[in-house]
Amino acid sequence: MTEATAPNDGPLTGVRVVELAGIGPGPFAAMLLADLGADVVRVDRPGGPGLGIDPARDVTNRNKRSVVVDLKAPDGAARVLDLAERADILIEGYRPGVAERLGVGPEECRARNPRLVYGRMTGWGQDGPLADRAGHDIGYIAVTGALGMTGEPGRPPVAPANLLGDYAGGSLYLVVGVLAALHHARATGTGQVVDAAIVDGTAHLTSMIHGMLAAGVWQDRRGANLLDGGCPYYGTYATADGGHMAVGALEPRFYAEFLRLLDLTDLAGAHADVTRWPELRTRVAERFASRTRDAWTAVFEGTDACVAPVLSLREAPHHPHLAARSTFTDHAGITQPAPAPRFSATPATVRTGPARPGADTEDVARDWGVPGLLPPPSNPQRKASS
């Protein structure tokens, strides 16, 4: 039995997913479904997605299988529709109307498979004045108000990589949506279209902040609130060696422990006194600047002061807690985050490395019963007789 055809043990074992290749949130959403045991077939385009990343190292394509289909070829749409007919979920991340023009839109797919859940991943959504416009994570989170909450007052907002928009506001909402729709389809026999827009998901993530704003306990400006760096006991501080420590000592008992370990107990009354916050910030910054990051990590280790070292991507897998939980894993020579969340009866695993474009065509054609994926048999020229 080959690695690609080994049985899955995740909670989505038996679920078939077609992913029309794209970049960003679509592939990540499909990876999450694949991590959880779904049989994800990625339909790559000839020449690849154009990201310039080595397919062998693109971990967002792990646990998947790949076929190559040219959707602009005369038989391209038919081959995808054959897959959609046998799938539970299809995911695409084109601009609105593109899938329809290619002949693989929701109507065409669901005409072949009424139970299909058709997941659409975009930045702006399927309608609205910006629906047809190009965009990226930073623009989507900008208009939702989420980006405006990041960074220091008086300085530009800080882009949180593409984690907040593409993956939190996009991929995760798409996965929740298609799984909810799959539950509905299995109960009723009828699939549906899921319109997952990054602007919608990111806005939804700010729900608690909007509640605090309405209650008058959040100011609509950055660096002035409890959770946006405005509070001196919820933020980051530089250490003597250029490292940083993250502080989240919000509750009074955690704050008291924090001050005790910093030897700043005279500042106990500054917790709830906003007028003393500048003094508190200065004193705390001076203390952290007096020692290295590792020295402070040792001071706070095993305490409830809610302080942690700020680690780099390469450092994170070696953190004792993350190492003990195997939060990261090594597979095929690549250190990468392990599947999450965890399941007691149906554990998710990294079964295969990143799918190479087109490498699994023969296996998928056999396993899904789609012989049309295979290239036509060649007819070698017969050697002319002399």
C-alpha distance (Angstrom), angle and dihedral (degrees) to the residues before:
residue distance angle dihedral
M1 . . .
T2 3.81 . .
E3 3.79 124.8 .
A4 3.80 91.1 -112.1
T5 3.79 93.5 56.4
A6 3.80 98.7 39.4
P7 3.81 112.8 128.1
N8 3.80 116.9 -95.8
D9 3.79 123.8 -129.1
G10 3.80 101.3 -169.8
P11 3.82 123.9 114.0
L12 3.82 91.7 -102.7
T13 3.79 95.0 55.4
G14 3.80 108.3 143.3
V15 3.81 94.8 27.2
R16 3.79 113.1 120.7
V17 3.80 119.9 -149.7
V18 3.80 130.5 -174.3
E19 3.80 114.5 -157.3
L20 3.78 117.5 -166.1
A21 3.80 100.6 -147.8
G22 3.76 119.1 -105.2
I23 3.79 138.0 134.3
G24 3.80 135.1 -91.7
P25 3.80 120.6 1.6
G26 3.82 98.4 15.0
P27 3.81 96.1 58.8
F28 3.81 91.2 42.9
A29 3.80 91.6 52.3
A30 3.79 90.6 48.9
M31 3.82 90.0 48.1
L32 3.80 90.0 54.9
L33 3.81 90.7 52.0
A34 3.80 89.6 46.8
D35 3.81 91.8 48.5
L36 3.80 88.1 55.4
G37 3.79 91.3 55.6
A38 3.80 105.4 -90.8
D39 3.80 117.8 142.9
V40 3.81 98.3 -118.6
V41 3.79 117.7 -169.9
R42 3.78 111.7 -166.4
V43 3.79 113.5 -153.2
D44 3.79 103.3 -147.5
R45 3.75 123.4 -165.2
P46 3.80 122.1 -127.5
G47 3.78 108.2 -86.3
G48 3.81 94.9 21.1
P49 3.82 131.1 -103.3
G50 3.80 95.3 -58.8
L51 3.81 98.2 -119.0
G52 3.79 93.4 126.4
I53 3.80 93.5 -130.8
D54 3.79 120.6 132.3
P55 3.84 105.3 -104.4
A56 3.81 88.8 -140.9
R57 3.81 89.5 64.1
D58 3.80 101.4 38.8
V59 3.79 97.7 108.6
T60 3.81 91.9 -175.2
N61 3.80 84.3 77.2
R62 3.80 95.6 53.9
N63 3.81 119.8 124.5
K64 3.81 90.0 22.2
R65 3.79 135.4 107.3
S66 3.78 123.4 -136.1
V67 3.76 136.7 -144.7
V68 3.80 125.7 175.6
V69 3.80 118.6 -130.4
D70 3.79 127.0 170.0
L71 3.78 102.0 -142.7
K72 3.79 90.1 -166.5
A73 3.80 91.7 59.2
P74 3.82 117.6 97.3
D75 3.81 92.5 -107.8
G76 3.82 97.1 34.8
A77 3.80 98.9 98.7
A78 3.81 92.4 44.6
R79 3.80 91.0 56.2
V80 3.80 91.9 51.5
L81 3.80 91.4 46.0
D82 3.81 88.9 54.0
L83 3.80 88.1 57.0
A84 3.81 93.1 44.2
E85 3.81 89.7 53.2
R86 3.80 89.1 61.8
A87 3.82 98.1 38.3
D88 3.78 134.0 93.2
I89 3.82 95.6 -154.9
L90 3.80 134.9 21.8
I91 3.81 122.3 -166.5
E92 3.79 125.5 -163.9
G93 3.80 132.1 169.9
Y94 3.79 104.1 -167.0
R95 3.78 126.0 129.8
P96 3.82 112.3 -89.4
G97 3.79 112.1 -72.7
V98 3.80 97.1 16.4
A99 3.81 95.6 100.6
E100 3.80 89.4 49.1
R101 3.81 91.3 51.8
L102 3.79 89.6 50.4
G103 3.81 90.8 52.1
V104 3.82 96.1 -113.6
G105 3.79 101.1 95.8
P106 3.82 124.6 132.1
E107 3.80 95.4 -87.7
E108 3.80 94.3 51.5
C109 3.80 93.5 44.6
R110 3.78 96.7 44.0
A111 3.80 91.5 46.0
R112 3.79 85.1 64.7
N113 3.82 94.5 38.8
P114 3.83 117.4 20.6
R115 3.81 91.0 -175.0
L116 3.81 93.0 58.5
V117 3.80 119.4 121.4
Y118 3.81 106.5 -144.3
G119 3.80 111.6 -157.4
R120 3.79 118.6 -162.4
M121 3.82 119.0 -164.8
T122 3.80 118.0 -165.9
G123 3.77 139.2 143.5
W124 3.80 100.1 -126.8
G125 3.82 100.3 25.1
Q126 3.79 132.4 -117.3
D127 3.81 94.9 -65.2
G128 3.80 141.6 23.4
P129 3.81 131.2 83.8
L130 3.82 94.0 -69.1
A131 3.81 97.3 42.6
D132 3.82 93.6 107.4
R133 3.79 95.9 42.9
A134 3.79 126.2 103.4
G135 3.78 117.9 -114.0
H136 3.76 148.2 153.5
D137 3.79 138.1 -142.2
I138 3.81 95.3 -85.8
G139 3.79 93.3 56.1
Y140 3.78 94.2 45.9
I141 3.80 94.1 52.0
A142 3.81 90.4 42.7
V143 3.80 95.0 64.5
T144 3.82 93.9 44.7
G145 3.80 93.3 61.1
A146 3.80 92.3 -116.1
L147 3.81 96.5 107.3
G148 3.79 90.9 48.2
M149 3.81 89.8 63.9
T150 3.81 94.3 61.2
G151 3.79 128.4 88.5
E152 3.77 136.6 20.5
P153 3.81 124.8 -46.5
G154 3.78 112.4 -96.4
R155 3.81 92.0 23.5
P156 3.83 131.1 86.0
P157 3.81 118.3 -85.1
V158 3.81 115.0 -92.8
A159 3.82 119.3 -119.6
P160 3.84 109.6 -130.5
A161 3.82 92.7 -145.1
N162 3.83 105.6 -100.6
L163 3.79 94.5 -58.2
L164 3.80 99.4 104.1
G165 3.80 100.0 47.9
D166 3.79 110.2 23.7
Y167 3.77 97.8 36.9
A168 3.82 109.6 21.4
G169 3.80 98.8 32.8
G170 3.80 94.3 30.5
S171 3.80 119.1 26.3
L172 3.78 97.8 33.9
Y173 3.80 93.6 48.7
L174 3.80 90.4 47.9
V175 3.81 90.5 52.5
V176 3.81 92.6 47.9
G177 3.79 89.0 47.8
V178 3.79 98.7 49.5
L179 3.81 92.9 44.2
A180 3.81 91.2 50.2
A181 3.80 89.6 48.2
L182 3.81 90.2 47.5
H183 3.80 89.3 54.5
H184 3.82 88.7 51.5
A185 3.81 92.3 46.5
R186 3.78 92.5 52.5
A187 3.80 90.8 49.1
T188 3.82 96.3 46.1
G189 3.80 106.3 20.4
T190 3.80 90.6 -122.0
G191 3.78 126.7 108.5
Q192 3.78 127.1 -157.7
V193 3.80 144.3 -164.3
V194 3.81 118.9 -92.4
D195 3.81 114.1 -154.0
A196 3.81 104.9 -159.8
A197 3.82 111.2 -178.2
I198 3.79 122.2 -177.8
V199 3.80 90.7 -139.6
D200 3.81 90.4 55.8
G201 3.78 95.3 46.7
T202 3.79 94.8 44.7
A203 3.79 91.5 48.5
H204 3.80 88.9 50.0
L205 3.81 89.5 54.3
T206 3.81 89.1 62.2
S207 3.82 93.3 59.6
M208 3.81 95.7 112.3
I209 3.80 91.8 47.7
H210 3.80 90.8 52.2
G211 3.79 88.7 52.1
M212 3.79 90.6 51.2
L213 3.81 89.9 47.0
A214 3.81 90.8 52.8
A215 3.81 90.3 48.0
G216 3.79 91.3 53.3
V217 3.80 95.2 -116.4
W218 3.81 96.8 107.9
Q219 3.79 126.0 62.7
D220 3.78 116.5 -143.7
R221 3.80 93.4 -125.2
R222 3.77 130.1 79.3
G223 3.75 126.2 -104.9
A224 3.80 92.7 25.6
N225 3.79 103.1 89.7
L226 3.77 143.7 73.7
L227 3.83 96.9 -100.6
D228 3.80 104.9 29.0
G229 3.79 100.9 68.9
G230 3.78 95.5 -87.1
C231 3.77 91.9 107.0
P232 3.84 112.8 76.2
Y233 3.79 93.3 -142.3
Y234 3.81 93.8 52.3
G235 3.79 109.7 56.7
T236 3.79 144.9 54.7
Y237 3.79 133.1 -66.4
A238 3.80 132.9 -164.4
T239 3.80 120.1 -118.5
A240 3.81 130.7 -147.9
D241 3.81 93.7 -93.5
G242 3.80 97.1 49.0
G243 3.80 94.2 -94.6
H244 3.79 126.3 120.6
M245 3.79 139.5 -130.5
A246 3.80 124.0 -149.6
V247 3.80 116.7 -139.3
G248 3.81 125.0 -161.9
A249 3.81 102.9 161.8
L250 3.81 95.7 146.2
E251 3.81 103.7 143.6
P252 3.83 118.0 71.5
R253 3.81 95.4 -116.0
F254 3.79 92.5 48.7
Y255 3.80 89.9 46.4
A256 3.81 90.7 51.7
E257 3.81 90.5 52.5
F258 3.80 89.7 47.2
L259 3.81 92.2 54.3
R260 3.80 92.6 44.6
L261 3.78 92.5 55.6
L262 3.80 91.4 46.2
D263 3.81 90.1 47.5
L264 3.80 90.1 -123.7
T265 3.80 100.5 120.2
D266 3.80 90.8 137.8
L267 3.81 86.2 75.2
A268 3.80 94.8 62.5
G269 3.79 92.4 114.4
A270 3.83 93.3 53.4
H271 3.81 92.4 75.6
A272 3.79 95.5 86.3
D273 3.80 99.1 21.1
V274 3.79 108.3 92.1
T275 3.81 91.0 -171.0
R276 3.81 88.3 64.7
W277 3.80 95.7 48.9
P278 3.84 94.5 95.7
E279 3.82 90.1 53.6
L280 3.81 90.9 46.1
R281 3.79 92.4 49.8
T282 3.80 92.7 49.7
R283 3.80 94.3 48.5
V284 3.82 93.6 46.0
A285 3.82 91.3 47.5
E286 3.80 90.8 51.7
R287 3.78 91.9 51.3
F288 3.80 94.9 49.2
A289 3.81 90.5 46.8
S290 3.80 89.8 58.7
R291 3.83 96.4 69.3
T292 3.78 140.1 33.7
R293 3.76 124.7 -95.7
D294 3.80 92.0 -108.1
A295 3.80 91.6 50.1
W296 3.79 91.7 53.2
T297 3.80 91.1 44.3
A298 3.81 88.0 58.1
V299 3.81 91.3 48.7
F300 3.81 93.6 54.1
E301 3.82 97.3 36.0
G302 3.80 111.7 124.0
T303 3.82 95.3 8.3
D304 3.80 134.5 114.1
A305 3.80 94.1 -126.7
C306 3.83 89.6 110.0
V307 3.80 95.6 -129.3
A308 3.81 124.6 140.0
P309 3.80 137.5 172.2
V310 3.80 117.1 -104.7
L311 3.80 103.9 -121.1
S312 3.78 131.4 -164.6
L313 3.79 123.2 -122.6
R314 3.80 91.1 -99.1
E315 3.80 92.8 46.7
A316 3.81 97.0 48.1
P317 3.84 98.2 76.4
H318 3.81 89.5 57.4
H319 3.81 96.3 54.3
P320 3.84 105.3 120.8
H321 3.79 95.3 -125.0
L322 3.79 95.3 45.7
A323 3.79 90.9 45.0
A324 3.82 91.3 50.8
R325 3.81 91.1 51.7
S326 3.83 93.4 41.9
T327 3.79 88.8 -125.8
F328 3.79 86.2 161.4
T329 3.77 125.6 41.8
D330 3.78 137.1 -166.9
H331 3.79 116.3 -129.8
A332 3.78 128.0 166.6
G333 3.79 90.1 -10.9
I334 3.82 95.0 -53.7
T335 3.81 123.5 112.6
Q336 3.80 107.1 -143.5
P337 3.80 142.0 154.0
A338 3.80 112.6 -78.9
P339 3.82 119.1 -122.9
A340 3.81 115.5 -76.8
P341 2.97 145.3 -120.2
R342 3.81 107.0 32.7
F343 3.79 127.5 -125.6
S344 3.79 126.6 -156.1
A345 3.81 97.0 -148.6
T346 3.80 104.2 24.5
P347 3.81 108.4 35.2
A348 3.78 118.0 -164.1
T349 3.80 119.0 -133.4
V350 3.77 142.3 177.8
R351 3.79 97.6 -103.0
T352 3.78 100.9 169.0
G353 3.77 138.3 13.6
P354 3.81 124.0 -113.6
A355 3.79 112.8 -44.7
R356 3.79 112.5 -110.9
P357 3.80 112.1 -134.7
G358 3.79 109.4 -91.6
A359 3.79 95.0 -6.1
D360 3.81 94.9 121.1
T361 3.78 101.2 44.0
E362 3.79 95.7 114.2
D363 3.82 94.3 46.9
V364 3.82 93.4 47.0
A365 3.80 92.2 46.7
R366 3.81 88.6 54.5
D367 3.80 99.5 39.7
W368 3.81 96.3 44.1
G369 3.80 95.1 36.9
V370 3.81 94.6 -120.6
P371 3.81 106.3 135.4
G372 3.80 89.8 168.6
L373 3.80 88.7 77.1
L374 3.78 90.4 70.1
P375 3.79 119.6 87.7
P376 3.81 114.5 -109.9
P377 3.80 113.7 -92.1
S378 3.74 112.6 -92.1
N379 3.80 120.9 -115.7
P380 3.79 106.6 -144.2
Q381 3.75 113.0 -148.9
R382 3.72 113.5 -105.7
K383 3.71 113.4 -121.8
A384 3.76 107.6 -107.3
S385 3.74 114.2 -118.6
S386 3.71 116.4 -118.3
